[in-house]
Amino acid sequence: MRKPEPVPFLDLKRQYREIKREIDAAISEVLEKGRFILGEKVEQFEKAFARYSKAKHCISVGSGTEALHIGLRAAGIKQGDEVIVPANTFIATALAVSYCGAKPVFVDIFEDTYCINTQKIGDAITPKTKAVIPVHMYGQYCDMDAVTEIAKKHGITVIEDAAQSTGSDYKGRKGAIGDAACCSFYPTKTLGAYGDGGAIITNDEMMAENALLLRNYGEKKKYEHVIKGFNSRLDELQAAILLAKLKHIDEWVERRRKAAAEYNKSLSGANVITPAEAKYGKHAYYLYVIRSRQRDRLQQHLKEKGVETLIHYPTPIHKQKAYPEYNSQRYPVAEKTAAEILSLPIFPELTKEETNTVISAVNSFKP
Ligand SMILES: *Cc1c(COP(=O)(O)O)cnc(C)c1O
């Protein structure tokens, strides 16, 4: 039998080839116009992404991390405040809190969805708590009704980390279910630019106004600076690229879901735990994450079969060197799952043959 071709974790060149004409035209239009910062492409993209997200406002910024940072600042988070964050997220969620001089307070996660354990948020709330950041892990929403209820009860702000959830929905809703949602257009994300980019989505006028000031030197009118803002903007080239890609996003998400359905069906008998899709929403499968007690051996086995995998994320934030003051804290579910999770290749251009290669490779693993 012929040895199957290796399966890459992600291949961004395939998508470019599929829509090369649209992308090349979008790029050359910007180059021909000669305007690169805060021009019409940014405006058009913000309008289009707000509409897509069913939100009133979209304020694009330099990255997903900056969207979180500016989103928190726009909500008034400052030195001495506490912000609740899940223990298993990408480090940027916690860093954004730290940038504000505030303190991240970690909460453990649900074992099935890997999203923040909403039953544990209440215990973490103190008089200093000003906000909570539900992270929609791997492309699936947190239980937003539960988050919203707790936040309302304690009068705290909800800033969603929606970096991984573009294309998913919560009970048919998208966009800002909390006070704001922060998106990332990092190249590997479901809607990815060809560089860094991010956006804040909100229905709140104050949040939108503050975010607009914060991303552009606190400038209200040309050279009139009302607060000490930042330089954090999506550039025209990225906006033009994203605008072209946005037209395809729903189809791309469907292709991801199709691959995920294939995996779900064929891996459920294997010695691995497949992702749980919560009843309240649509999983966009930014990542397809399985679990095995023999994760490291499984990853090695897959590597030998030519299947590239990654771990999102191997070390919970409270165990990171960057946060030594948290190193002795314990979040058992985040710690346990971090040792068992493994992300399989999933992207819209993954072929049927490749999905089959991945499935056979996982199923041939002897734990
Ligand atoms: C990617 C990501 C970020 C950061 O986004 P960047 O655009 O890379 O700055 C934040 N949070 C989560 C959960 C992410 O996956």
The ligand as an ORCA input file, in Angstrom:
! r2SCAN-3c Opt
* xyz 0 1
  C      -4.974     34.409     19.317
  C      -5.515     34.686     20.657
  C      -5.329     35.921     21.301
  C      -4.410     36.977     20.802
  O      -4.629     37.438     19.529
  P      -3.434     38.066     18.685
  O      -4.135     38.617     17.488
  O      -2.477     36.983     18.371
  O      -2.820     39.140     19.522
  C      -5.981     36.128     22.501
  N      -6.733     35.186     23.064
  C      -6.912     33.984     22.502
  C      -7.796     32.985     23.168
  C      -6.301     33.693     21.290
  O      -6.473     32.483     20.732
*
